[in-house]
């Protein structure tokens, strides 16, 4: 339920963006993803370890149905949850990955410039 509400809120928020903002966001999406991954990789190198996701099962009471007399029947139901856990990283491999992402980011920044210019030309700043 909560993810659905969050998704709906994000869609409504995106609908509020101006056409210029939407164009710029679309043009720079890959660049933002790479920036986030670069920051994560730098943090892993500084810490000496990374973070992974671990799935585990929780149990909670849920409504399973109704008895013949109309009262609700409750039972324990499993649901998956996730938690962040520390994981070992190969620091030399992480540094190679970081160097590669930085090179790719520089290339991508040059490729994005014409798209940003097209957004500026199509939707001039007011």
DSSP file (Angstrom, degrees, kcal/mol; ACC not computed):
  #  RESIDUE AA STRUCTURE BP1 BP2  ACC     N-H-->O    O-->H-N    N-H-->O    O-->H-N    TCO  KAPPA ALPHA  PHI   PSI    X-CA   Y-CA   Z-CA
    1    1 A X     >        0   0    0      0, 0.0     4,-2.0     0, 0.0     5,-0.2   0.000 360.0 360.0 360.0 -47.3    0.0    0.0    0.0
    2    2 A X  H  >  +     0   0    0      1,-0.2     4,-2.6     2,-0.2     5,-0.2   0.908 360.0  52.1 -62.5 -42.8    2.7    2.5    1.0
    3    3 A X  H  > S+     0   0    0      1,-0.2     4,-2.6     2,-0.2    -1,-0.2   0.883 108.9  52.1 -60.5 -34.4    4.7    2.0   -2.3
    4    4 A X  H  > S+     0   0    0      2,-0.2     4,-2.4     1,-0.2    -1,-0.2   0.912 110.1  47.5 -66.7 -41.9    1.6    2.6   -4.3
    5    5 A X  H  X S+     0   0    0     -4,-2.0     4,-2.5     2,-0.2    -2,-0.2   0.913 112.7  49.6 -64.7 -42.3    0.9    5.9   -2.4
    6    6 A X  H  X S+     0   0    0     -4,-2.6     4,-2.4     2,-0.2    -2,-0.2   0.917 111.3  48.8 -62.9 -43.7    4.6    6.9   -2.9
    7    7 A X  H  X S+     0   0    0     -4,-2.6     4,-2.3     1,-0.2    -2,-0.2   0.915 111.7  49.2 -62.4 -43.3    4.4    6.2   -6.6
    8    8 A X  H  X S+     0   0    0     -4,-2.4     4,-2.3     1,-0.2    -1,-0.2   0.905 110.7  50.4 -62.9 -41.7    1.2    8.1   -7.0
    9    9 A X  H  X S+     0   0    0     -4,-2.5     4,-2.3     1,-0.2    -2,-0.2   0.904 110.7  49.4 -63.6 -41.0    2.7   11.1   -5.1
   10   10 A X  H  X S+     0   0    0     -4,-2.4     4,-2.7     2,-0.2    -2,-0.2   0.894 110.2  50.7 -65.7 -39.2    5.7   11.0   -7.4
   11   11 A X  H  X S+     0   0    0     -4,-2.3     4,-1.8     2,-0.2    -2,-0.2   0.910 111.4  47.8 -64.8 -41.2    3.6   10.9  -10.5
   12   12 A X  H  X S+     0   0    0     -4,-2.3     4,-0.8     2,-0.2    -2,-0.2   0.898 112.5  49.3 -65.2 -39.2    1.5   13.9   -9.3
   13   13 A X  H >X S+     0   0    0     -4,-2.3     3,-0.8     1,-0.2     4,-0.5   0.901 109.6  51.5 -65.8 -40.9    4.7   15.8   -8.5
   14   14 A X  H >< S+     0   0    0     -4,-2.7     3,-1.0     1,-0.3    -1,-0.2   0.854 104.2  57.8 -64.4 -33.5    6.2   15.0  -11.9
   15   15 A X  H 3< S+     0   0    0     -4,-1.8    -1,-0.3     1,-0.2    -2,-0.2   0.740 100.1  59.3 -67.8 -21.6    3.0   16.3  -13.5
   16   16 A X  H << S+     0   0    0     -3,-0.8    -1,-0.2    -4,-0.8    -2,-0.2   0.655  83.4 103.5 -80.7 -16.1    3.6   19.6  -11.7
   17   17 A X  S << S-     0   0    0     -3,-1.0     2,-0.0    -4,-0.5    -3,-0.0  -0.357  78.3-113.8 -68.1 145.8    7.0   20.1  -13.4
   18   18 A X     >  -     0   0    0      1,-0.1     4,-2.6    -2,-0.0     5,-0.2  -0.356  28.6-107.2 -72.2 160.3    7.1   22.6  -16.3
   19   19 A X  H  > S+     0   0    0      1,-0.2     4,-2.4     2,-0.2     5,-0.2   0.872 123.0  53.2 -56.3 -36.4    7.8   21.2  -19.8
   20   20 A X  H  > S+     0   0    0      2,-0.2     4,-2.6     1,-0.2    -1,-0.2   0.926 109.5  47.4 -64.3 -44.3   11.3   22.7  -19.6
   21   21 A X  H  > S+     0   0    0      1,-0.2     4,-2.5     2,-0.2    -2,-0.2   0.890 112.2  50.1 -64.2 -39.4   12.0   20.9  -16.3
   22   22 A X  H  X S+     0   0    0     -4,-2.6     4,-2.3     2,-0.2    -1,-0.2   0.905 111.3  48.8 -65.3 -40.9   10.7   17.7  -17.7
   23   23 A X  H  X S+     0   0    0     -4,-2.4     4,-2.3    -5,-0.2    -2,-0.2   0.933 113.6  46.0 -63.3 -46.8   12.9   18.1  -20.8
   24   24 A X  H  X S+     0   0    0     -4,-2.6     4,-1.8     2,-0.2    -2,-0.2   0.902 112.3  51.4 -63.4 -41.7   16.0   18.8  -18.7
   25   25 A X  H  X S+     0   0    0     -4,-2.5     4,-0.5     1,-0.2    -1,-0.2   0.916 111.7  46.6 -62.5 -43.7   15.2   15.9  -16.3
   26   26 A X  H >< S+     0   0    0     -4,-2.3     3,-0.7     1,-0.2     4,-0.3   0.894 111.9  51.2 -65.1 -39.8   14.9   13.5  -19.2
   27   27 A X  H 3< S+     0   0    0     -4,-2.3    -1,-0.2     1,-0.2    -2,-0.2   0.815 118.3  36.6 -68.0 -30.9   18.1   14.8  -20.8
   28   28 A X  H 3X S+     0   0    0     -4,-1.8     4,-2.3    -5,-0.2    -1,-0.2   0.280  82.6 107.2-108.6  10.8   20.2   14.4  -17.7
   29   29 A X  H <X S+     0   0    0     -3,-0.7     4,-2.1    -4,-0.5     5,-0.2   0.930  82.8  45.6 -56.7 -51.3   18.7   11.2  -16.2
   30   30 A X  H  > S+     0   0    0     -4,-0.3     4,-2.4     1,-0.2    -1,-0.2   0.867 111.2  54.2 -62.5 -36.1   21.7    9.0  -17.0
   31   31 A X  H  > S+     0   0    0      1,-0.2     4,-2.3     2,-0.2    -1,-0.2   0.905 108.1  49.0 -64.3 -41.8   24.1   11.6  -15.7
   32   32 A X  H  X S+     0   0    0     -4,-2.3     4,-2.1     2,-0.2    -2,-0.2   0.889 110.1  51.4 -65.8 -38.9   22.2   11.7  -12.4
   33   33 A X  H  X S+     0   0    0     -4,-2.1     4,-2.3     1,-0.2    -2,-0.2   0.941 111.1  47.6 -62.9 -46.7   22.3    7.9  -12.1
   34   34 A X  H  X S+     0   0    0     -4,-2.4     4,-2.7     1,-0.2    -2,-0.2   0.895 109.2  54.0 -62.2 -39.9   26.0    7.9  -12.7
   35   35 A X  H  X S+     0   0    0     -4,-2.3     4,-2.2     1,-0.2    -1,-0.2   0.905 109.6  48.1 -59.7 -41.6   26.6   10.7  -10.2
   36   36 A X  H  X S+     0   0    0     -4,-2.1     4,-2.1     2,-0.2    -2,-0.2   0.913 113.0  47.3 -65.6 -42.4   24.7    8.6   -7.5
   37   37 A X  H  X S+     0   0    0     -4,-2.3     4,-2.4     2,-0.2    -2,-0.2   0.872 111.0  51.8 -67.4 -36.9   26.7    5.5   -8.3
   38   38 A X  H  X S+     0   0    0     -4,-2.7     4,-2.6     2,-0.2    -2,-0.2   0.925 109.9  48.9 -64.6 -44.3   30.0    7.4   -8.3
   39   39 A X  H  X S+     0   0    0     -4,-2.2     4,-2.1     1,-0.2    -2,-0.2   0.900 112.0  49.3 -62.5 -40.2   29.2    8.8   -4.8
   40   40 A X  H  X S+     0   0    0     -4,-2.1     4,-2.2     2,-0.2    -2,-0.2   0.910 111.5  48.8 -64.9 -42.5   28.3    5.3   -3.6
   41   41 A X  H  X S+     0   0    0     -4,-2.4     4,-2.1     2,-0.2    -2,-0.2   0.901 110.5  50.6 -65.3 -41.7   31.5    3.9   -4.9
   42   42 A X  H  X S+     0   0    0     -4,-2.6     4,-2.4     1,-0.2    -1,-0.2   0.910 110.6  49.9 -61.7 -41.9   33.6    6.7   -3.3
   43   43 A X  H  X S+     0   0    0     -4,-2.1     4,-2.6     1,-0.2     6,-0.3   0.888 108.5  52.9 -64.7 -39.1   31.9    6.1    0.0
   44   44 A X  H  X>S+     0   0    0     -4,-2.2     4,-2.6     2,-0.2     5,-0.6   0.910 110.7  47.2 -61.2 -42.5   32.6    2.3   -0.2
   45   45 A X  H  <5S+     0   0    0     -4,-2.1    -2,-0.2     2,-0.2    -1,-0.2   0.915 113.1  48.2 -66.6 -43.1   36.3    3.0   -0.8
   46   46 A X  H  <5S+     0   0    0     -4,-2.4    -2,-0.2     1,-0.2    -1,-0.2   0.910 118.2  40.4 -63.3 -42.5   36.4    5.5    2.1
   47   47 A X  H  <5S-     0   0    0     -4,-2.6    -2,-0.2     2,-0.2    -1,-0.2   0.856 102.6-130.1 -74.1 -36.2   34.6    3.1    4.5
   48   48 A X  T  <5S+     0   0    0     -4,-2.6    41,-0.5     1,-0.3     2,-0.3   0.436  81.5  56.1  94.1   1.6   36.4    0.0    3.3
   49   49 A X  E   < -A   88   0A   0     -5,-0.6    -1,-0.3    -6,-0.3    -2,-0.2  -0.969  69.5-139.4-154.8 164.8   33.2   -1.9    2.8
   50   50 A X  E     -A   87   0A   0     37,-2.8    37,-2.5    -2,-0.3     2,-0.4  -0.474  20.0-109.4-116.1-171.1   29.9   -1.6    1.0
   51   51 A X  E     -A   86   0A   0     35,-0.3     2,-0.2    -2,-0.2    35,-0.2  -0.973  28.3-178.8-125.3 140.8   26.2   -2.2    1.7
   52   52 A X  E     -A   85   0A   0     33,-3.2    33,-2.4    -2,-0.4     2,-0.5  -0.713  28.9-107.1-123.7 178.8   24.0   -4.9    0.3
   53   53 A X  E     -A   84   0A   0     -2,-0.2     2,-0.5    31,-0.2    31,-0.2  -0.935  26.4-165.3-114.2 133.1   20.4   -5.8    0.7
   54   54 A X  E     -A   83   0A   0     29,-2.8    29,-2.2    -2,-0.5     2,-0.4  -0.966  10.7-144.7-118.9 131.4   19.2   -8.8    2.7
   55   55 A X  E     +A   82   0A   0     -2,-0.5     2,-0.3    27,-0.2    27,-0.2  -0.760  24.3 169.8 -94.3 139.2   15.7  -10.1    2.5
   56   56 A X  E     -A   81   0A   0     25,-2.5    25,-3.1    -2,-0.4     2,-0.5  -0.963  30.3-114.1-143.7 162.4   14.0  -11.6    5.6
   57   57 A X  E     -A   80   0A   0     -2,-0.3     2,-0.3    23,-0.2    23,-0.2  -0.842  25.3-172.9-104.5 130.5   10.5  -12.7    6.5
   58   58 A X  E     -A   79   0A   0     21,-3.0    21,-2.4    -2,-0.5     2,-0.4  -0.769  13.7-141.2-109.6 162.0    8.4  -11.1    9.2
   59   59 A X  E     +A   78   0A   0     -2,-0.3     2,-0.3    19,-0.2    19,-0.2  -0.968  22.6 168.6-125.4 142.0    5.1  -12.3   10.5
   60   60 A X  E     -A   77   0A   0     17,-2.0    17,-2.9    -2,-0.4     2,-0.3  -0.984  40.5 -94.2-147.3 158.1    2.0  -10.3   11.3
   61   61 A X  E     +A   76   0A   0     -2,-0.3     2,-0.3    15,-0.2    15,-0.2  -0.534  49.7 171.8 -72.0 135.2   -1.6  -11.0   12.1
   62   62 A X  E     -A   75   0A   0     13,-2.6    13,-2.2    -2,-0.3     2,-0.6  -0.946  40.2 -96.9-139.6 162.5   -3.9  -10.7    9.1
   63   63 A X  E     +A   74   0A   0     -2,-0.3    11,-0.2    11,-0.2     3,-0.1  -0.716  34.9 179.4 -82.1 121.2   -7.5  -11.4    8.3
   64   64 A X  E     -     0   0A   0      9,-3.1     2,-0.3    -2,-0.6    10,-0.2   0.616  54.7 -72.9 -97.7 -16.2   -7.7  -14.8    6.6
   65   65 A X  E     -A   73   0A   0      8,-1.1     8,-2.9     2,-0.0     2,-0.4  -0.989  58.9 -62.7 157.2-153.2  -11.4  -14.9    6.1
   66   66 A X  E     -A   72   0A   0     -2,-0.3     6,-0.2     6,-0.3     2,-0.1  -0.971  34.1-125.7-133.3 147.6  -14.6  -15.4    8.0
   67   67 A X    >   -     0   0    0      4,-2.9     3,-2.0    -2,-0.4     6,-0.1  -0.381  41.4 -98.3 -78.9 169.0  -16.0  -18.1   10.1
   68   68 A X  T 3  S+     0   0    0      1,-0.3    -1,-0.1     2,-0.1    -2,-0.0   0.792 124.2  59.3 -61.3 -27.7  -19.5  -19.4    9.3
   69   69 A X  T 3  S-     0   0    0      2,-0.1    -1,-0.3     1,-0.1     3,-0.1   0.477 121.0-107.1 -83.1   1.1  -21.0  -17.2   12.1
   70   70 A X  S <  S+     0   0    0     -3,-2.0    -2,-0.1     1,-0.3     2,-0.1   0.306  75.5 132.2  97.1  -9.6  -19.6  -14.1   10.3
   71   71 A X        -     0   0    0      1,-0.1    -4,-2.9    -5,-0.1    -1,-0.3  -0.438  63.8-100.1 -75.8 153.0  -16.8  -13.3   12.7
   72   72 A X  E     -A   66   0A   0     -6,-0.2     2,-0.5    -2,-0.1    -6,-0.3  -0.449  28.4-140.0 -73.7 142.4  -13.4  -12.5   11.2
   73   73 A X  E     -A   65   0A   0     -8,-2.9    -9,-3.1    -2,-0.1    -8,-1.1  -0.906  18.6-161.9-103.3 128.3  -10.7  -15.2   11.2
   74   74 A X  E     +A   63   0A   0     -2,-0.5     2,-0.3   -11,-0.2   -11,-0.2  -0.829  14.8 164.4-110.2 148.5   -7.2  -14.1   12.0
   75   75 A X  E     -A   62   0A   0    -13,-2.2   -13,-2.6    -2,-0.3     2,-0.4  -0.977  43.5 -89.6-153.4 164.0   -3.9  -15.9   11.3
   76   76 A X  E     -A   61   0A   0     -2,-0.3     2,-0.4   -15,-0.2   -15,-0.2  -0.631  44.1-169.6 -76.5 131.6   -0.2  -15.2   11.1
   77   77 A X  E     -A   60   0A   0    -17,-2.9   -17,-2.0    -2,-0.4     2,-0.2  -0.979  15.8-129.6-125.6 137.4    0.9  -14.2    7.6
   78   78 A X  E     +A   59   0A   0     -2,-0.4     2,-0.3   -19,-0.2   -19,-0.2  -0.544  25.1 178.4 -82.1 148.6    4.4  -13.9    6.3
   79   79 A X  E     -A   58   0A   0    -21,-2.4   -21,-3.0    -2,-0.2     2,-0.3  -0.984  27.4-116.9-146.2 145.2    5.6  -10.8    4.5
   80   80 A X  E     -A   57   0A   0     -2,-0.3     2,-0.3   -23,-0.2   -23,-0.2  -0.579  30.6-179.3 -84.1 139.4    9.1  -10.0    3.1
   81   81 A X  E     -A   56   0A   0    -25,-3.1   -25,-2.5    -2,-0.3     2,-0.4  -0.867  13.9-142.0-128.2 165.6   11.1   -7.1    4.4
   82   82 A X  E     -A   55   0A   0     -2,-0.3     2,-0.3   -27,-0.2   -27,-0.2  -0.965  13.5-174.4-131.3 146.8   14.5   -5.9    3.5
   83   83 A X  E     -A   54   0A   0    -29,-2.2   -29,-2.8    -2,-0.4     2,-0.4  -0.979  28.7-113.5-138.5 153.9   17.4   -4.5    5.5
   84   84 A X  E     -A   53   0A   0     -2,-0.3     2,-0.3   -31,-0.2   -31,-0.2  -0.728  37.2-178.2 -86.3 129.3   20.8   -3.0    4.6
   85   85 A X  E     -A   52   0A   0    -33,-2.4   -33,-3.2    -2,-0.4     2,-0.1  -0.962  30.1-106.7-129.3 146.6   23.7   -5.0    5.7
   86   86 A X  E     -A   51   0A   0     -2,-0.3     2,-0.3   -35,-0.2   -35,-0.3  -0.458  38.0-172.5 -69.8 142.6   27.5   -4.4    5.4
   87   87 A X  E     -A   50   0A   0    -37,-2.5   -37,-2.8    -2,-0.1     2,-0.2  -0.977  26.4-107.3-135.1 149.8   29.3   -6.5    2.7
   88   88 A X  E     -A   49   0A   0     -2,-0.3     2,-0.4   -39,-0.2   -39,-0.2  -0.483  34.8-165.3 -73.1 143.7   33.0   -6.9    1.9
   89   89 A X        -     0   0    0    -41,-0.5     2,-0.9    -2,-0.2     3,-0.1  -0.969  27.8-117.6-128.9 148.5   34.2   -5.2   -1.3
   90   90 A X     >  -     0   0    0     -2,-0.4     4,-2.7     1,-0.2     5,-0.2  -0.768  28.1-157.1 -81.0 108.4   37.4   -5.7   -3.2
   91   91 A X  H  > S+     0   0    0     -2,-0.9     4,-2.2     1,-0.2    -1,-0.2   0.842  88.9  51.2 -63.2 -35.5   38.9   -2.2   -2.9
   92   92 A X  H  > S+     0   0    0      2,-0.2     4,-2.0     1,-0.2    -1,-0.2   0.907 113.0  46.0 -68.9 -38.8   41.1   -2.4   -6.0
   93   93 A X  H  > S+     0   0    0      2,-0.2     4,-2.5     1,-0.2    -2,-0.2   0.894 111.5  52.6 -67.1 -39.0   38.1   -3.6   -8.1
   94   94 A X  H  X S+     0   0    0     -4,-2.7     4,-2.5     1,-0.2    -2,-0.2   0.890 109.0  50.0 -63.3 -39.2   36.0   -0.8   -6.6
   95   95 A X  H  X S+     0   0    0     -4,-2.2     4,-2.7     2,-0.2    -1,-0.2   0.896 110.6  49.4 -66.9 -40.0   38.6    1.7   -7.5
   96   96 A X  H  X S+     0   0    0     -4,-2.0     4,-2.2     2,-0.2    -2,-0.2   0.913 112.0  48.9 -63.4 -41.7   38.7    0.4  -11.1
   97   97 A X  H  X S+     0   0    0     -4,-2.5     4,-2.4     2,-0.2    -2,-0.2   0.917 111.5  49.6 -63.1 -43.2   35.0    0.5  -11.3
   98   98 A X  H  X S+     0   0    0     -4,-2.5     4,-2.5     2,-0.2    -2,-0.2   0.928 110.2  50.0 -62.0 -46.1   35.0    4.1   -9.9
   99   99 A X  H  X S+     0   0    0     -4,-2.7     4,-2.1     1,-0.2    -1,-0.2   0.899 111.6  49.4 -59.5 -40.9   37.7    5.2  -12.5
  100  100 A X  H  X S+     0   0    0     -4,-2.2     4,-2.4     1,-0.2    -1,-0.2   0.904 110.8  49.1 -64.9 -42.5   35.6    3.6  -15.3
  101  101 A X  H  X S+     0   0    0     -4,-2.4     4,-2.5     2,-0.2    -2,-0.2   0.884 109.7  51.8 -66.2 -37.5   32.4    5.4  -14.1
  102  102 A X  H  X S+     0   0    0     -4,-2.5     4,-2.1     2,-0.2    -1,-0.2   0.919 110.7  48.0 -65.3 -42.8   34.2    8.8  -13.9
  103  103 A X  H  X S+     0   0    0     -4,-2.1     4,-1.9     1,-0.2    -2,-0.2   0.930 113.7  47.4 -61.1 -44.6   35.5    8.3  -17.5
  104  104 A X  H  X S+     0   0    0     -4,-2.4     4,-2.9     1,-0.2    -2,-0.2   0.874 109.0  54.6 -65.7 -36.8   32.0    7.4  -18.7
  105  105 A X  H  X S+     0   0    0     -4,-2.5     4,-2.6     2,-0.2    -1,-0.2   0.910 107.1  50.5 -62.8 -42.3   30.5   10.4  -16.8
  106  106 A X  H  X S+     0   0    0     -4,-2.1     4,-1.4     2,-0.2    -1,-0.2   0.903 112.8  46.3 -62.4 -41.3   32.8   12.8  -18.6
  107  107 A X  H  X S+     0   0    0     -4,-1.9     4,-1.9     1,-0.2    -2,-0.2   0.933 113.7  48.7 -64.6 -45.5   31.9   11.3  -22.0
  108  108 A X  H  X S+     0   0    0     -4,-2.9     4,-2.1     1,-0.2    -2,-0.2   0.861 104.9  58.2 -64.6 -36.4   28.2   11.4  -21.1
  109  109 A X  H  X S+     0   0    0     -4,-2.6     4,-0.9     1,-0.2    -1,-0.2   0.887 108.4  46.9 -61.2 -38.5   28.4   15.0  -19.9
  110  110 A X  H  X S+     0   0    0     -4,-1.4     4,-0.5    -3,-0.2     3,-0.3   0.886 112.5  49.8 -69.2 -37.8   29.7   16.0  -23.4
  111  111 A X  H  X S+     0   0    0     -4,-1.9     4,-0.5     1,-0.2     3,-0.3   0.811 107.9  54.2 -69.4 -29.7   26.9   13.9  -25.1
  112  112 A X  H  X S+     0   0    0     -4,-2.1     4,-2.4     1,-0.2     3,-0.4   0.750  87.3  80.8 -77.9 -24.7   24.2   15.5  -22.9
  113  113 A X  H  X S+     0   0    0     -4,-0.9     4,-2.5    -3,-0.3    -1,-0.2   0.883  91.3  49.1 -53.7 -45.8   25.2   19.1  -23.8
  114  114 A X  H  X S+     0   0    0     -4,-0.5     4,-2.2    -3,-0.3    -1,-0.2   0.883 111.4  50.7 -63.3 -34.8   23.3   19.1  -27.2
  115  115 A X  H  X S+     0   0    0     -4,-0.5     4,-2.0    -3,-0.4    -2,-0.2   0.890 110.9  48.1 -68.2 -37.8   20.2   17.7  -25.5
  116  116 A X  H  X S+     0   0    0     -4,-2.4     4,-2.5     2,-0.2    -2,-0.2   0.913 111.2  50.8 -66.1 -42.0   20.3   20.4  -22.8
  117  117 A X  H  X S+     0   0    0     -4,-2.5     4,-2.4    -5,-0.2    -2,-0.2   0.882 108.7  52.2 -62.5 -37.8   20.8   23.1  -25.5
  118  118 A X  H  X S+     0   0    0     -4,-2.2     4,-2.6     2,-0.2     5,-0.2   0.894 109.0  49.6 -65.4 -39.0   17.8   21.7  -27.4
  119  119 A X  H  X S+     0   0    0     -4,-2.0     4,-3.0     2,-0.2    -2,-0.2   0.920 111.5  49.2 -63.8 -42.9   15.7   21.9  -24.2
  120  120 A X  H  < S+     0   0    0     -4,-2.5    -2,-0.2     1,-0.2    -1,-0.2   0.889 113.8  46.1 -62.7 -39.5   16.9   25.5  -23.7
  121  121 A X  H  < S+     0   0    0     -4,-2.4     3,-0.4    -5,-0.2    -2,-0.2   0.894 117.9  41.6 -71.6 -39.1   16.0   26.3  -27.4
  122  122 A X  H  < S+     0   0    0     -4,-2.6     2,-0.4     1,-0.3    -2,-0.2   0.897 130.4  25.3 -74.6 -41.4   12.6   24.6  -27.2
  123  123 A X  S  < S-     0   0    0     -4,-3.0    -1,-0.3    -5,-0.2    -2,-0.1  -0.730  83.7-158.6-125.6  80.7   11.6   25.9  -23.7
  124  124 A X        -     0   0    0     -3,-0.4     2,-0.1    -2,-0.4    -3,-0.1  -0.238  29.7-100.9 -61.2 146.8   13.5   29.2  -23.1
  125  125 A X              0   0    0      1,-0.1    -1,-0.1    -5,-0.1    -5,-0.0  -0.429 360.0 360.0 -66.5 140.1   13.9   30.2  -19.4
  126  126 A X              0   0    0     -2,-0.1    -1,-0.1    -3,-0.1    -2,-0.1   0.469 360.0 360.0 -93.4 360.0   11.5   32.9  -18.4
